[in-house]
Amino acid sequence: MTSAEGSLGKELEHPPNGAVVVDDVKQDDEDDVPMLSSQALEALKEFLAEQNRELESADDVEEVALVAEDWRLSQFWYDRNTAESVAAEVATLCQTLPSPRVSCIACPTLYAYLKKIVPEVPAQLLEYDKRFEQYGTDFTFYDYNQPEDIPSSLKHSFPIVVADPPYLSKECLEKVAETIRYLSIPGESYLLLLTGEVQKDLAAKLLGLHPCGFDLSTRANLAMSFGFLPAMILGQGSMGGRKNFNVFMLLDITNV
């Protein structure tokens, strides 16, 4: 053993002030331990419970995974309950048609859930965001400013047309209405419009659609007041001899 090692050994055997210093450090550490309030603990428990619920349903979510919302494009994806409710109604209507085919104008969440619920039903997504090109031939680039700049093969070819105009403006709804008329089969197609209450009169004027009652929400926690009953079968009504969903989903966005 070297002298240095011997000296170090003695220091370890007899530390200055014995164990008092160590005890003081322990005591100081104990005093510095942060304590959570009961409210914070409850919030933490709720957060962890929510994380567990999300993990349990991860497989289902993956089936309808969407790209991240881009609010600059006015994108607000429906939450799972909303998307499944609307998709289920459209799927029910498809069962009444000999050759169902659905056009989803600017509503990618609905398209994704339709493909989950009724993958055998042809559905076409018309969307400005080219990230949805991942859907292959089911994707058609769509700019509402060019309402009829759409492949001629899609003209008057959809028994079901669903539209969710990206903006709550008169101009936007007018142009989307042109697209709806372009895609729908004259006198036969079922129409479903999802838009804001501010568009109520214009929707009636342009498309003969009127509100019904259903509360929807988005993943971004935006409340949407719709007029739609999940139990009803869409398309039972008619306007002027023309079949349509007779459904106009009123969307009133407010922070909740």
Secondary structure, 3 states (H helix, E strand, C coil): CCHHHHHHHHHHHCCCCCCHHHHHHHHHHHHHCCCCCHHHHHHHHHHHHHHHHHHHCHHHHHHCCCCCCCHHHCCCCECHHHHHHHHHHHHHHHCCCCCCCEEEECCHHHHHHHHHHCCCCCEEEEECCHHHHHHHHHEEECCCCCCCCCCHHHCCCECEEEECCCCCCHHHHHHHHHHHHHHECCCCCEEEEEEEHHHHHHHHHHHCCCEEEEEEEECCCEEEEEECCCCCCCCCCEECCEECCCEEEEECCEEC
